[in-house]
Amino acid sequence: MVSTERWKISIENTAAYIEGQVGADTVNAVFAKYGATSVEDLCPLLLLGSFQRIV
C-alpha cells in the first residue's frame, strides 16, 4: 500500500505540472472541488481521486 505522504508528494508534483501547463486556476478549481486550497487540506481518503480525473 502506498503511504499518504507519497500520495501528497505525487499530487503536489501533478499540481505543479498542471499549473505550468494550463494555469493555477485549474489547480485551484480541482482543490476547491474537494473543499481544499492545497494538498494539506485534502482528506486522506480523497487523495487517490483528487487529481486522477485530470491527469
N, C-alpha and C positions, 0 to 999 in steps of 0.2 A: 504494500500500500504506500502511496506517495504521501509524504508529510505535508501538513498545512503550509509550512514555511516554503517548501518547494513550489507549491501552487501559487503562493503570494509572489514569489520571485518570477515565476512564469507569467503571471498576469501583469506584473509591473513591466516586464520586458515587452509583452504583447501590446500593452497600452502605449508604451513609448514608441514602438514601431508604428502603430496605427496613428498616433498623434503626428508623427513625422510624415506619414503618407496622406492623411486626409484632414488633419487638424484636431485640436483639443476639444472642439465642440462635440465631435463624435464620441471621444473617450468619455467626456463628462456625461453625455446622454446615456451611455451604457451604465456607468456607475449610478446615475440618478434612477435608472430603471429598477435597480436593486436597493434604492434608498441609501446610497453611499456617495461620498465625494472622493474617495480614494480606496485602494485595496485594503487599507487598515480598517475601513468602516464596513467591509463586507462580512456577512455572516459566514463562518467557516463552512457551513453546509451548502452555501451558494457558490463557493469558489470554483468548482468544476464548471458550472454552466455559465458563469458570468461573461466570459469573453469567447467561449466556444462558438457562439452563434455568429460572430462576425469575423472569425479567423478563416 
